[in-house]
Amino acid sequence: MGYIAIKPLVITKREDGSDLYLYDGAPVPGHVKGEELQRLLDGEFIAEDDAAEAPADVPPAMEEKPAGNASLEAWQSYAKSQGTSEEDLDGLSRDDIRSLFS
């Protein structure tokens, strides 16, 4: 059992203290525990989901966005570091992903 975001955007913290953005339906990483997990539950930002599994590894946040003409892979890595799931990126072009962070 895990937890999923149930609001359009949920902001929590990564292990390194940087912000982690979870979009509606995104699984909550396993490192979110204790008081922070309870805060998200109490605020009805997340909910238990029997089908959800916490992602094992969330990439560290990247400080800077890639250049506008950077590769699709660079933009995918950046998006993942900002909390975007693989499923949300599926089928998106570089420009589609770039527009998510404009």
N, C-alpha and C positions, 0 to 999 in steps of 0.2 A: 504494500500500500504506500501511496505517496500523496502529494498535494499538487494542485494545479492553481494557476492564477484564474480568478473569476471576474476580474475587472479589466477594462481596456488596457490599462497600464498599471503595473505594480512595481514599486521601487523598493529594493532591499539592498543588502550589502554583500559583497564578495568576501572571501576570506582575507583578502589583502586590504579591506576597508573601502574599496572603490564601489561606486554604485553599480547595481545590476538591475537591468530593466527586464521585466517579465511581461509578456503580452498575453491577453486573454487566451486561456487554454494551455499555456506553457507550463511544463512541469517545474516544480520548485526544487532547486538543487539540494542535495543531501546535507551540505554544510550549514544550511539555514536551520538553526535549532534554538531551543531554549526560549528566552524572552522574545527574540525576534520572531520566531515561528508563532508564538502565542499572540504577539501583537498583530501579525497578519491574519490569524484566525479570528481574533476578537473584532478586528476592523472589517471582517468579511471581505478581505482582499483575496484570500485563498480558501480552498475547500479540499477536504479529503477526497481522494479518487482511487478506488480500488485498482483501476487499470493503469494509473500513472506510476511510473518508476522514476525516482530522482536521478537526474543525469549524474554519472560518476565524476565527470570532469567538466568544469566550466572554464573556458579559456580566460586568462587575465584580461582586464580591460586594456584596450589600446589607447594611448594618449591622444594620438592624432588620426584624423581620417586620412585614408589614402588619397593620393592625387586623383583628380577627376578622371584622368585617362589611365589610371592603374588597372591592372588585370581584374577579370571577374573573380579570380581566386583571392586576390587581395581584398576586394570589397566583401566577399563572402566571409573571410576571416575576421574582418572588422565588424561586420554585422553580428557574427557569432559572439565576438568579444563583448558586444553590447547587449547580449541576451536574446538575440533572435534565434529561433530554432531552425534546424536543418529543414524541417517540413515547411516552414514559412518562406524559406529561400528557394525551395524547389521550383524550378521553371522560371525564376526571375533573371533578367539580364543584368549586366553590370549597371546600366543606367537606371533600371528599376530599383536596384538596391541602393544606389547612390541617392535617388530621390527620397528614400525613406529617412535619410539623415541630413536632408537639406534644411 
